[in-house]
Amino acid sequence: MYNIIADEKDKGGMRVITLDKKDLIEAMTEFKSQGYYLSSITGVDMKDHLEVIYHLHNFDKNEYLGVKVLTYDSKVPSLVGLWKAADWDEREQYDLMGIIFEGHENLRRILLPDEWVGHPLRKDYDLKKVQYVSMDSEGNEHVSFDEREGW
């Protein structure tokens, strides 16, 4: 049985529970058996840790549920095995936030070129270091850097 660390309502009245990430798969398996579907995955950088919020919806009950896990090592279990819809959301959060979804078989960038350095939605991302994306004649993207900025 999974342990709920916190159970609260957000500003809009939606129930949001916080779980230990080791309990994520078990809890989500139970929610899926209760008719919940994964709507989206959101990452939040809290400086000393990352929060991953899963937005679930039960169409029969017209009920929404938020499930939050905290990670201090940027790793959480992948939910692609439960919901195929998790595939692109996990890749987006990996790309922009640097969250590693363990067990995801195709975890690679989805919005930025593979050569991009860093994760732009992280608070420690240096906005002063400029990266340029260009495309060669075959349509392949390449990232280059301003050498004067210490890359």
N, C-alpha and C positions, 0 to 999 in steps of 0.2 A: 504494500500500500504506500502510495506517495504521501509526502508530508507537505502541507500548505504552510509556508512561512508567513505570508500575509494575505489577507482577504479584505479588499476595500472597494469602494466605488470611485470612479473617476469623476471629473467635473460634469460630464454628461450623464452620469448615472449608471454607466456600464460597470459591471463587476470585473475587477482585475485581481487575479490571484498571483502571488509570487511563489515560485517553486525553486528548490535546489536543482541545478542543471542535471544532476545524476537521476532525478525523478522525471525528467521531461518526457522521455519516450513512453514510460508507463502511463503517465497522466494523459498524454495526447492520444494514446491508444484507447483509453477509456472514454475520453471526450468524443473521439470519432465513433465509437460504438453507441454513444448517446445521440448521434445524429449531427454532430458539429462538423463543419467544413472549415478549412483554412482559407481565410480571406487575404491576409497579407502578413508580412514580417517586417518589423521596424527595428533598427538599431539606434541606441542613444549612447553617446560618449559622456560619461560622468566624471571624466578626468582620471580618477583612480580605478575605475572599472567600466565595463560596457554592460548595458542592459539590452536584452533582446526581447521584444514584445511581439507575441503572436496574437493576431486578431482572428477569432473564430466566430462563426455564425451558424446558428441552428435555424434552418428555414421553416421547419414544422412549428417550432415555438416562437419564431421571429425574435430570437434571443441572441444577444452578442456577449462574448466573453473575451477578456484579455488575459493572456497568460504571460507572465514576465519571469525571466531568469537572469541572474547576474553572472558575469564571468570576469575573472581577474587575469586570465591567461588568453583571452580573445577566442576561446574555443567553446563550442556547444555541439551537441549531437545534431546531425542532419535529420530532417523530417521527410525527406524525399521518399523513403520507404513506406511512409504512411499516406502522404499526399503528394502526387506528382506535381501539383501546383506549387510546392515549396521550391522546386528546381530554380526557377528564374529569380524568385525573391531572395533565396540564399545566395545566389551568385551576385545579385545586386548589392546585398549587404557585405559580402566579401570584398567586392570591388571598391565600394565607397567608404566602408567602415573598417575593413580589415578583420571581420569576424570569420573565423575558420569553422566551417560546419563539418565536423568529423563524420566520415562515412559517405560524404557526397562524392559521387564518382566522376563528376565533371566540374569541379570547383575551379573556375577560372574567370577572368574578367569578362564582363558582359557589356559594359558601357564605355570603358576606356581601353586604349590599346594595351596589349600585353607588356609593352616596354615602359608603361607609366610607372613613375616612382611614387610610392606612398598611397594613402587613402584619403581623398579630399574632404570627407565629412568628419574626420577625426580632429579633435581640438589641438593636437600637436602637429598638424599638417602645416608646413611652412608656405604660406601664400605668397611670400616674396620671391620664392624660387620659381621661375617661369619655365614651363615645359611647352614645347611647340610640337604640334602634330602635323605631319605632312603625309602625302600619299604619293607613292611611286607610280610609274606608268602602268603597272599591273594591278593597281588598286589596293596595294598593301600599305597599311599605316606604319609610320615610323615616328618615334619621339626623339626630339633633340632638346638640348639644354643650352642656356646662356652660360658659357664658360666663365664669364666675369662674376657670376653669382656663386661660385664655389661648388659647383657640382663635381 
